[in-house]
Amino acid sequence: MSYQAKLSREAVKRLERLDQATYARIERRLYELKANPYDPRISKPLKGSEGMRSSRVGDWRVLYTVNRSIQTIYIVAIRTRGEAYRKI
């Protein structure tokens, strides 16, 4: 069962500004999340944010929600660890 990924405008802008190596690492993680967005090895639910999950990629965090009914992952934000959990 493979999911489709949709990125928010904020996530797209952040990806465009990343260096090539970091971009490649995050892109690989997005493919892993599309295969299984609930895999506990690569993601965890966020406390205090119902339905929101986080995936760690080095110093970066991919914040997303999952809609099982239409098999879609919505990437809300891609942020550094220090700014990841503000204003979600």
C-alpha positions in Angstrom: 0.0 0.0 0.0 1.7 3.2 -1.2 0.6 6.7 -0.2 0.7 9.8 -2.3 2.6 12.9 -0.9 1.4 16.5 -1.1 3.6 19.3 0.1 2.5 22.6 1.5 3.8 25.8 0.0 6.1 26.3 3.1 7.6 22.8 2.6 8.2 23.4 -1.2 10.0 26.7 -0.5 12.2 25.1 2.2 13.2 22.2 -0.1 14.1 24.7 -2.9 16.6 26.4 -0.5 18.3 23.3 0.8 21.8 22.2 -0.3 21.9 19.2 -2.6 22.9 16.6 0.0 20.2 17.5 2.5 17.6 17.7 -0.3 18.6 14.1 -1.3 18.3 12.8 2.3 14.9 14.4 2.8 13.7 13.2 -0.6 14.7 9.6 0.3 12.8 10.0 3.6 9.7 11.1 1.7 9.8 7.9 -0.4 10.1 5.9 2.8 7.1 7.7 4.4 5.1 7.1 1.2 5.7 3.4 1.6 4.7 3.4 5.3 3.9 6.7 7.1 3.4 5.0 10.4 6.7 3.1 10.6 7.9 3.7 14.2 11.5 3.5 13.0 11.2 6.7 11.0 8.4 8.6 12.5 6.5 9.4 15.7 3.3 11.0 16.6 3.6 14.6 18.0 2.2 15.1 21.5 -0.3 17.9 21.7 -1.0 18.0 18.0 -3.7 15.5 17.1 -3.0 13.6 13.9 0.4 15.3 13.3 3.6 13.2 13.0 7.3 13.9 12.8 10.1 12.3 11.0 13.7 13.1 11.8 16.4 13.5 9.1 19.6 14.6 10.8 19.0 18.1 12.2 15.8 18.4 10.1 12.2 17.4 10.9 9.5 16.6 8.4 6.1 17.4 9.9 3.1 15.7 8.3 -0.4 14.4 8.6 -1.9 11.2 7.1 -5.3 10.8 5.5 -5.9 7.1 5.3 -9.2 7.3 3.4 -7.5 8.8 0.3 -4.0 7.4 1.1 -2.3 10.8 1.2 0.5 12.2 3.3 0.3 16.0 3.6 3.8 17.4 4.4 3.0 20.5 6.5 6.6 21.7 7.1 10.2 20.8 6.8 12.1 22.6 9.5 15.3 22.5 11.5 15.1 20.9 14.9 15.1 24.3 16.7 12.2 25.7 14.8 10.2 22.6 14.0 7.7 22.6 16.8 6.8 26.3 16.9 3.6 27.4 15.2 2.3 24.1 14.0 
